[in-house]
Amino acid sequence: MSAQTRYHVAGMTCEGCAKAVRRALSSRLPDAVIAVDQPAGLVTVTGDHEEATVREAIDDAGYDFGGKVA
């Protein structure tokens, strides 16, 4: 079973924002499954990944990485 981790992402105000975050993550984690919940400000990454890669992708997309959901 693949690891599934949720992260807080601030600044996603519309579906376009969610698509930008999804695109940024997918380009760096091509084998992961990415789910974005824009209204809740959450991203779920399923598959092997490093948190630093997720942070970098979200930062590069112009959004605020809030860390792992406890």
CYANA upper distance limits for C-alpha pairs under 8 A (distance plus 0.5 A):
  2 SER  CA     46 THR  CA      6.68
  2 SER  CA     47 GLY  CA      5.39
  2 SER  CA     48 ASP  CA      7.31
  3 ALA  CA     46 THR  CA      6.08
  3 ALA  CA     47 GLY  CA      5.71
  3 ALA  CA     48 ASP  CA      6.79
  4 GLN  CA     44 THR  CA      7.25
  4 GLN  CA     45 VAL  CA      6.13
  4 GLN  CA     46 THR  CA      4.71
  4 GLN  CA     47 GLY  CA      6.87
  5 THR  CA     44 THR  CA      6.09
  5 THR  CA     45 VAL  CA      5.89
  5 THR  CA     46 THR  CA      6.98
  5 THR  CA     68 LYS  CA      7.70
  5 THR  CA     69 VAL  CA      8.22
  6 ARG  CA     42 LEU  CA      7.06
  6 ARG  CA     43 VAL  CA      6.02
  6 ARG  CA     44 THR  CA      4.77
  6 ARG  CA     45 VAL  CA      6.86
  6 ARG  CA     68 LYS  CA      6.38
  6 ARG  CA     69 VAL  CA      5.97
  7 TYR  CA     42 LEU  CA      6.09
  7 TYR  CA     43 VAL  CA      5.73
  7 TYR  CA     44 THR  CA      6.89
  7 TYR  CA     65 PHE  CA      8.11
  7 TYR  CA     66 GLY  CA      7.24
  7 TYR  CA     67 GLY  CA      5.90
  7 TYR  CA     68 LYS  CA      4.84
  7 TYR  CA     69 VAL  CA      5.73
  8 HIS  CA     41 GLY  CA      6.30
  8 HIS  CA     42 LEU  CA      5.28
  8 HIS  CA     43 VAL  CA      7.04
  8 HIS  CA     65 PHE  CA      6.77
  8 HIS  CA     66 GLY  CA      5.12
  8 HIS  CA     67 GLY  CA      6.11
  8 HIS  CA     68 LYS  CA      6.85
  8 HIS  CA     69 VAL  CA      6.84
  9 VAL  CA     41 GLY  CA      5.61
  9 VAL  CA     42 LEU  CA      6.16
  9 VAL  CA     43 VAL  CA      7.40
  9 VAL  CA     58 ILE  CA      8.16
  9 VAL  CA     63 TYR  CA      7.20
  9 VAL  CA     64 ASP  CA      6.08
  9 VAL  CA     65 PHE  CA      5.42
  9 VAL  CA     66 GLY  CA      5.92
  9 VAL  CA     67 GLY  CA      8.26
 10 ALA  CA     41 GLY  CA      6.39
 10 ALA  CA     63 TYR  CA      6.64
 10 ALA  CA     64 ASP  CA      5.45
 10 ALA  CA     65 PHE  CA      7.10
 10 ALA  CA     66 GLY  CA      7.29
 11 GLY  CA     41 GLY  CA      8.24
 11 GLY  CA     63 TYR  CA      6.06
 11 GLY  CA     64 ASP  CA      6.93
 12 MET  CA     17 CYS  CA      5.57
 12 MET  CA     18 ALA  CA      6.69
 12 MET  CA     38 GLN  CA      6.40
 12 MET  CA     39 PRO  CA      8.30
 12 MET  CA     41 GLY  CA      7.04
 12 MET  CA     63 TYR  CA      7.55
 13 THR  CA     17 CYS  CA      6.81
 13 THR  CA     38 GLN  CA      7.52
 13 THR  CA     39 PRO  CA      8.04
 14 CYS  CA     18 ALA  CA      7.10
 14 CYS  CA     38 GLN  CA      7.37
 15 GLU  CA     19 LYS  CA      6.69
 15 GLU  CA     38 GLN  CA      7.35
 16 GLY  CA     20 ALA  CA      6.74
 17 CYS  CA     21 VAL  CA      6.81
 17 CYS  CA     38 GLN  CA      8.27
 18 ALA  CA     22 ARG  CA      6.61
 18 ALA  CA     36 VAL  CA      6.61
 18 ALA  CA     37 ASP  CA      8.03
 18 ALA  CA     38 GLN  CA      6.21
 19 LYS  CA     23 ARG  CA      6.48
 20 ALA  CA     24 ALA  CA      6.64
 20 ALA  CA     61 ALA  CA      7.06
 21 VAL  CA     25 LEU  CA      6.68
 21 VAL  CA     36 VAL  CA      8.30
 21 VAL  CA     57 ALA  CA      8.10
 21 VAL  CA     58 ILE  CA      6.65
 21 VAL  CA     61 ALA  CA      6.68
 21 VAL  CA     63 TYR  CA      8.42
 22 ARG  CA     26 SER  CA      6.47
 22 ARG  CA     34 ILE  CA      6.90
 22 ARG  CA     35 ALA  CA      7.84
 22 ARG  CA     36 VAL  CA      7.23
 23 ARG  CA     27 SER  CA      6.63
 24 ALA  CA     28 ARG  CA      7.21
 24 ALA  CA     57 ALA  CA      5.90
 24 ALA  CA     58 ILE  CA      7.37
 24 ALA  CA     60 ASP  CA      8.22
 24 ALA  CA     61 ALA  CA      6.75
 25 LEU  CA     29 LEU  CA      6.33
 25 LEU  CA     30 PRO  CA      8.46
 25 LEU  CA     34 ILE  CA      7.81
 25 LEU  CA     54 VAL  CA      7.05
 25 LEU  CA     57 ALA  CA      6.08
 25 LEU  CA     58 ILE  CA      7.70
 26 SER  CA     30 PRO  CA      5.56
 26 SER  CA     31 ASP  CA      8.39
 26 SER  CA     32 ALA  CA      7.68
 26 SER  CA     33 VAL  CA      8.45
 26 SER  CA     34 ILE  CA      7.50
 28 ARG  CA     53 THR  CA      7.72
 28 ARG  CA     57 ALA  CA      7.61
 29 LEU  CA     49 HIS  CA      7.62
 31 ASP  CA     47 GLY  CA      7.52
 32 ALA  CA     45 VAL  CA      6.93
 32 ALA  CA     46 THR  CA      5.99
 32 ALA  CA     47 GLY  CA      5.21
 32 ALA  CA     48 ASP  CA      7.40
 32 ALA  CA     49 HIS  CA      8.15
 33 VAL  CA     45 VAL  CA      6.32
 33 VAL  CA     46 THR  CA      5.50
 33 VAL  CA     47 GLY  CA      7.07
 34 ILE  CA     43 VAL  CA      7.60
 34 ILE  CA     44 THR  CA      6.34
 34 ILE  CA     45 VAL  CA      5.38
 34 ILE  CA     46 THR  CA      7.04
 35 ALA  CA     43 VAL  CA      6.21
 35 ALA  CA     44 THR  CA      5.55
 35 ALA  CA     45 VAL  CA      7.10
 36 VAL  CA     41 GLY  CA      8.33
 36 VAL  CA     42 LEU  CA      6.53
 36 VAL  CA     43 VAL  CA      5.00
 36 VAL  CA     44 THR  CA      6.88
 37 ASP  CA     41 GLY  CA      6.43
 37 ASP  CA     42 LEU  CA      5.61
 37 ASP  CA     43 VAL  CA      6.62
 38 GLN  CA     42 LEU  CA      6.96
 49 HIS  CA     53 THR  CA      7.69
 49 HIS  CA     54 VAL  CA      8.28
 50 GLU  CA     54 VAL  CA      7.24
 51 GLU  CA     55 ARG  CA      6.68
 52 ALA  CA     56 GLU  CA      6.60
 53 THR  CA     57 ALA  CA      6.67
 54 VAL  CA     58 ILE  CA      6.70
 55 ARG  CA     59 ASP  CA      6.51
 55 ARG  CA     65 PHE  CA      6.29
 55 ARG  CA     67 GLY  CA      8.39
 56 GLU  CA     60 ASP  CA      6.43
 57 ALA  CA     61 ALA  CA      6.64
 58 ILE  CA     62 GLY  CA      7.03
 58 ILE  CA     63 TYR  CA      6.07
 58 ILE  CA     64 ASP  CA      7.26
 58 ILE  CA     65 PHE  CA      6.61
 59 ASP  CA     63 TYR  CA      5.89
 59 ASP  CA     64 ASP  CA      6.58
 59 ASP  CA     65 PHE  CA      7.02
